[in-house]
Amino acid sequence: MATVKIKDIAKRLNLSPATVSLALNGRPGVNEQTRKNVVSLARELNYSGNIGKNKPLRRKVQKILGNIGFLVYKRYGRVITDSEFFATLISSVELAARTQNYTLLLTYCIGDKEITNTIKFLKNSNLVGLLILGTELTEEDVELFYNSDLPVVILDCDIVGSEIDTVTIHNEDGIWRGMKYLYEQGHREIGYLHSSFSIRNFEQRRLGYENCLEKFCLDRESQKIFLVEPTIEGTCADICELIKQEVKFPSALIADNDLIALGAMKAFVQCGIKVPDDISIVGFDDIPMTSVVEPQLTSVHVPCEVLGDLAIRQLLSRRKNMKDVPRKTSVTTKLNVRSSVKKI
């Protein structure tokens, strides 16, 4: 019988391995119901690690040090959705805050007309700092947070010229990993599935794709960028339309994110084009859905737990010294290879 690991328990309960580890070791940062669920399943699966067999799990009572505001800013609501990626990222931030003994106050702002009033509300909420999910943030929006009495960190958006700390994904690194793998598998015609709705992350990934064409000495004339709506259904409809128009696709495609890649796969299946036999696809974000579709999607993995932890740590560091120069932190990625790419 195979040894049960923490990642097996995490997968069964749809939790992060870090959360399971905290629960099993009786450490703070996990609510009591989650802890009970983890311990119960661990015993059911005969997990051989520490689950408090010799002594009951104890949760130390920690003093709450303050409240951290977390503003989820949906300027357009076209990219930040109730998708697996953003749910995981928000959960990672919440866990990181609790681990540091802070309470996270989650606030949503929808549309640029609400942001001024939202900022006033947050400034009057007795916060020790403010973290912003800035995926849809623009340069104009960022200016509203300048000269703030609160320490501020922007997560998931690198605004050029900003005087505010940022913690982001190294987007070009991720695209390079996907392109390198496709190249190693023999692909010389590689297209790009690019969101028709622009955000900073997607633009950085597109630039990474174009830089890779040069790095790998690929003919730019034979490469194609396809604009699609950044949802599964939207991409599916757009790709089906291109197929009807008899557009010639390259042997492989890499996408802005997994939702776009999954939408393309759905369209190809509907139109009788086989993945990966007829066309190979690589996604970006590595959401859980990538491993349950058929074929399983090769995708660039984004370490959400690391992003959340770094963002909270940077915010607390900024609180100690508001006069430090702005810090721009980017987190590297890795490629999880599955079965959506064919070697040619």
PyMOL commands that set and color helices and strands:
alter all, ss='L'
color gray80, all
select helices_A, chain A and resi 6-13+17-24+32-44+84-99+115-123+139-143+171-184+200-215+220-222+232-244+258-270+288-291+304-320
alter helices_A, ss='H'
color red, helices_A
select strands_A, chain A and resi 67-74+103-110+127-133+152-155+165-169+190-195+225-228+252-255+280-285+298-301+328-331+334-336
alter strands_A, ss='S'
color yellow, strands_A
deselect
rebuild
show_as cartoon
